[in-house]
């Protein structure tokens, strides 16, 4: 049986998380700091405060870890990324829990 898109996504996130544990732990702390500022934010804000990971998907994995840890929650809003390398793709807006 062929894996579903969700299963493939989750496996990819799992692999990135396992291979970038230290970077993700640092990023989650940055996410916690940003969340404490009390304003909505995006992954672009994390990128501004962290050195770039060797695997760009690590940022999404860090956001997912922070969400699972109940540090942040999605607002249901989306904006275009301002990072040129993201080509204006749509990203989630987050807030503190």
Secondary structure, DSSP 8 states (H G I E B T S, - for coil): ----HHHHHHHHHHHHHHHTHHHHHHHHHHHHHHHHTTS-B-HHHHHHHS---SSTHHHHHHHHHHHHTTSEEEEEEEEE---GGGTT-EEEEEEE-
